């Protein structure tokens, strides 16, 4: 994102990512550097005849112990910033009271680091209250217990260092908040643009779909009229019948071309090509059941029919198409998808030991599909586009084809004027029952 490149240079991006991933290592390094600086300050004589001289002083053991403790506490400065400030402040007070006050108190550096940490992680009012309290307490202690005069620069330096630490911490916090705000606005603007684009695409698709409906309906109406004319004059005037059939062929070709062109516009970039094989139906029920069986879900099938060939019953999935007989294409596809999505939910949510029963029964005017399981789970809505549980890439495996779980089953049934009921069974398990009218499907086909 552009914000990242503005915040950190390209050469520093990788070290910053590593430091963010290992904050404790960074804090340990900071504590070590602070300890080294404190120890150097304890052994350095700043007012030598020719400038600062190192090794001129020997620090007291108590001062070294206090310095080590204060620096070690800084390792936890990110996790417990206020507690670390309190501990370093107390250790600094102890150094000011018991240590060599005539040479200052280098351990105050740990308090400044702790003040910076608090300032970078809290609000501005809290920062200045804490910083002012710390600076005043340390400066007053140094003035009261130090060997130098109360107005000495070491005493004023304690106040100045803590004040600068608070200012730098507050500036860092403000910059971090500013960058976060820019990033959030950029992400929100991107989401808004994407949502607006999706909304406009959806509106355009609805407009195209309405136009497609009007065009295809016109051609189909023309086909219907011409087919009626051909049937009426077929016996007496075959030449006019041939002419009417030619019009039927031309109108149907135009309707197909319009349909192909408009559906091509509705496809999104990257959508899979339209399948060349026929739409699945109950003729493939045995492959569907076999796919779930390989995935670990035993499925029993019961198919029966009282029409059109009289009473017939079978427990073999491969007999489903023969037992049920010829169905309208929409009903056949919906029956297959209902069984598929119900078994998918069973496999996902009913438990490892669950078993399923698929019952399909045909009467003269309806087709009823019932899927039962004895599991312990409750099916939930399956996300759009989610594939069946048994889909392993093998032939006959489950392919949900964009199913929507229980919601999708209800929508499929409603399109054909049918009904869908789903809910827990008494005694455990789940039941899905779908009834699809056949006469209505034929009439509307």
Secondary structure, 3 states (H helix, E strand, C coil): CHHHHHHCCHHHHHHHHHHHHCHHHHHHHHHHHHHHHHHHHHHEECCCCCCCEECCCCCCHHHHHHHHHHHHHHHHCCCCHHHHHHHHHHHHHHHHHHCCHHHCCCCHHHHHHHHHHHHHHCCHHHHHHHHHHHHHHHHHHHHHHCCCCCCCHHHHHHHHHHHHHHHHHHHHHHHHHHHHHHHHHHHHHHHHHHHHHHHHHHHHHHHHHHHHHHHHHHHHHHHHHHHHHHHHHCCCCHHHHHHHHHHHHHHHHHHHHHHHHHHHHHCCCCCCCCCCCCCCCHHHHHHHHHHHHHCCCEEEEEEEECCCCCCEEECCHHHHHHHHCCCCHHHHHHHHHHHHHHHHHHHHHCCCCCEEEEEEEECCCEEEEEEEECCCCCCCCCCCCCCCCCCCCCCCCCCCCCCCHHHHHHHHHHHCCCEEEEEECCCCCEEEEEEEEHHHHHHHC
